[in-house]
């Protein structure tokens, strides 16, 4: 079965795909062991970031075989490994990001001098699964290109806005996503000189950020200027935030959710806890790409000084008459 619409894969064969995904989670997409895939993998990325067959230049096609899960696993592993290594090379050579090792096999990518930068710091947190730094979705990267499935557009926009960048890598190293986010905060973000910290959290990355907020509320509220939740998995009512934490999120975050409504249309919910708007798509993997301009407009808006409210004064007839008399004297 060829996957033509990556966003509907799970609904077609839920039980088989669930088993497949669980087995995929055991595979490492960025291991450094010898892998013939680098030379034998029949596809490569073109200059414009699209995956094409090396011999025919045809677009990438993933064959999902219900009768051979191991072969499907192998294809998935080869694909993820190739995308991961290619993107890591782009991050280091094209965007000049540095690897910052944290513990064991855990590392992140960050712009040079990110911790000493006194302006804004952009922090990207991926969803759970097999994606690594620089990638929002391996499926979109393979089928629609790195401009849709990768984090490169966010990096270019950050450079335009003179923002330093830290790209988390929560699915690398074998520990929980929550552990990774807390570690990056403790070792890097909390020690940065940035005046404003902006966070973009996709899927389970949003839950991990809220977990961090629960643990380090005072520090997070002091340092983070705004949070963009992209089809986030977090819950304001099932995570121990407390009223103060919920109030802070209400005024410092936005949630873009899957919706058939046009992008940025209000999608009301009494339990949302903060402004909830349409992502302009019903595909979870597409949300970061579709919402990027909206996210950066939201961030820019938070930097604008709020207008000083004008004191309200009731104008009585006598005050109005006195004003007119004074005005006529000028």
Residue pairs with C-beta under 8 A, 6 or more apart in sequence:
1 12
1 63
1 64
1 65
1 66
2 61
2 62
2 63
2 64
3 9
3 61
3 62
3 64
3 139
3 143
6 137
6 139
6 140
6 143
6 283
6 285
7 282
7 283
7 284
7 285
7 286
9 17
9 64
9 139
10 17
10 18
10 21
13 66
16 66
16 69
17 64
19 69
20 64
20 69
20 72
20 73
20 76
21 129
23 69
23 73
24 73
24 76
24 77
24 129
24 130
25 129
25 130
27 73
27 76
27 77
27 80
27 130
29 77
29 80
29 81
29 83
29 84
29 130
29 132
29 138
30 81
30 84
30 85
30 88
30 132
30 172
31 81
35 78
35 81
37 78
37 81
37 82
38 82
38 85
41 78
41 79
41 82
42 53
42 54
42 55
43 51
43 52
43 53
43 54
43 60
43 82
44 51
44 52
44 54
45 51
45 52
45 86
45 146
46 52
48 145
48 147
49 145
49 146
49 147
49 150
49 152
50 59
50 144
50 145
50 146
51 59
51 60
51 83
51 141
51 142
51 143
51 145
52 58
52 59
52 60
53 59
53 60
59 143
60 142
60 143
62 75
62 76
62 79
62 139
62 142
62 143
63 72
63 75
64 72
65 71
65 72
76 130
79 138
79 142
80 130
80 138
83 135
83 138
83 141
83 142
84 132
84 135
87 132
87 133
87 134
87 135
87 141
87 146
87 150
88 109
88 132
88 133
88 134
90 134
90 146
90 152
91 97
91 109
91 133
91 134
91 155
91 167
92 98
92 99
92 109
95 111
95 152
95 155
96 111
96 112
97 109
97 110
97 111
97 112
97 155
97 165
97 167
98 109
98 110
98 111
98 112
99 107
99 108
99 109
100 107
100 108
100 109
100 110
100 188
101 107
102 108
102 173
102 180
102 183
102 184
102 187
103 173
103 183
104 173
104 174
105 172
105 173
105 174
106 169
106 172
106 173
106 175
106 180
106 183
107 169
107 172
107 173
108 133
108 166
108 167
108 168
108 169
108 184
108 188
109 133
109 134
109 165
109 166
109 167
109 169
110 164
110 165
110 166
110 167
110 188
111 117
111 164
111 165
111 166
113 164
114 121
114 164
114 165
114 166
114 188
114 192
115 164
115 188
115 191
115 192
115 193
116 192
116 193
117 164
117 192
117 193
117 194
118 193
118 194
118 195
119 162
119 163
119 164
119 194
119 195
119 196
120 161
120 162
120 163
120 164
120 194
120 195
120 196
120 197
120 198
120 225
121 163
121 164
121 165
121 166
121 189
121 192
121 194
121 196
121 197
121 198
122 154
122 158
122 163
122 164
122 165
122 166
122 198
122 200
123 165
123 166
123 168
123 184
123 189
123 197
123 198
123 199
123 200
124 151
124 154
124 165
124 166
124 167
124 168
124 200
125 168
125 170
125 181
125 199
125 200
125 201
125 202
125 205
125 206
125 208
125 209
126 132
126 133
126 135
126 136
126 168
126 169
126 170
126 171
126 202
126 203
126 205
127 136
127 137
127 202
127 203
127 204
127 205
127 284
128 170
128 171
128 177
128 203
128 204
128 205
129 171
130 138
130 171
131 137
131 138
131 171
132 169
132 171
132 172
133 151
133 167
133 168
133 169
133 172
134 150
134 151
134 152
134 167
135 141
135 149
135 150
135 151
136 149
136 150
136 151
136 202
136 285
136 288
136 289
137 148
137 149
137 285
137 286
137 288
138 149
139 149
139 285
140 148
140 149
140 285
140 286
140 289
141 148
141 149
141 150
142 149
143 149
146 152
147 153
147 289
148 286
148 289
149 285
149 289
151 167
151 288
153 289
153 292
154 165
154 200
154 288
154 292
155 165
157 292
157 296
158 164
158 165
161 296
161 300
163 198
164 192
164 194
166 184
166 188
166 189
168 180
168 181
168 184
168 205
169 180
170 177
170 180
170 181
170 205
170 208
171 177
172 180
173 180
177 204
177 205
177 207
177 208
178 207
178 208
178 211
178 212
180 208
181 205
181 208
181 209
181 211
181 212
182 211
182 212
182 215
182 216
185 212
185 216
185 220
189 197
189 223
190 216
190 219
190 223
194 223
196 225
196 303
197 223
197 224
197 225
198 224
198 225
198 226
198 227
198 228
198 299
199 209
199 224
199 226
199 227
199 228
200 227
200 228
200 230
200 288
200 295
201 208
201 209
201 227
201 228
201 229
201 230
201 232
201 234
202 230
202 231
202 232
202 287
202 288
203 230
203 231
203 232
203 233
203 284
204 233
205 232
206 229
206 230
206 232
206 233
206 234
207 232
207 233
207 234
207 235
207 239
209 227
209 229
209 234
210 234
210 235
210 236
210 239
210 241
210 249
211 239
212 220
213 220
213 221
213 241
213 245
213 248
213 249
214 239
214 240
214 241
214 245
217 241
217 242
217 244
217 245
217 248
221 248
221 252
224 252
225 252
225 299
225 302
225 303
226 252
226 253
226 254
226 298
226 299
226 302
227 249
227 252
227 253
227 254
228 253
228 254
228 256
228 291
228 295
228 298
228 299
229 253
229 254
229 255
229 256
230 256
230 279
230 287
230 288
230 291
230 295
231 256
231 257
231 258
231 279
231 284
231 287
232 255
236 246
236 249
236 271
236 272
236 273
237 271
237 273
241 249
246 273
249 273
249 274
250 273
250 274
251 274
252 274
252 302
253 274
253 275
254 274
254 275
254 276
254 277
254 295
254 298
255 272
255 274
255 275
255 276
255 277
256 277
256 278
256 279
256 287
256 291
256 294
256 295
257 267
257 276
257 277
257 278
257 279
258 279
258 281
258 282
258 283
258 284
258 287
259 265
259 267
259 278
259 279
259 280
259 281
259 282
260 278
260 282
261 267
261 278
261 280
262 278
262 280
263 277
263 278
263 279
263 280
263 290
263 291
263 294
264 277
264 278
264 280
264 294
265 277
265 278
266 275
266 276
266 277
266 278
267 276
267 277
267 278
268 276
269 276
277 294
279 286
279 287
279 290
279 291
280 290
280 291
281 287
281 290
